Amino acid sequence: MSLAKDEQALLLFTNRLLLDWISISIDSGSIAKSTVERLIDFSTQQVVQGAPWLQPELENFATLTKERLPPNGSANPD
C-alpha cells in the first residue's frame, strides 16, 4: 500500500500532534503515564484484532512509544 504525499503528511502530522499532546499531558500531570501505557496496550490489541498480520510491527511501535513517554509530571491535574 502506498500513500499519496498529502496522505503521508497528514498521517505524520496527526501522529506527531497526538504524541506531543500526550507528552504535554503527562508532563503537566493531567494524565498518568500508566493510563497512557494502558491505552497504548488496548489500542494495540484492538488493531491486532483487525489486522493480525501487523502484530509484530504494532507491538514494536507500542513498545517504542511507551519507552519515549516522559516520566509522570509533578503538576496537579485540574
Secondary structure by P-SEA (a helix, b strand, c coil): ccccaaaaaaaaaaaaaaaaaaaaaaaaccccaaaaaaaaaaaaaaaaaacccaaaaaaaaaaaaaaacccccccccc
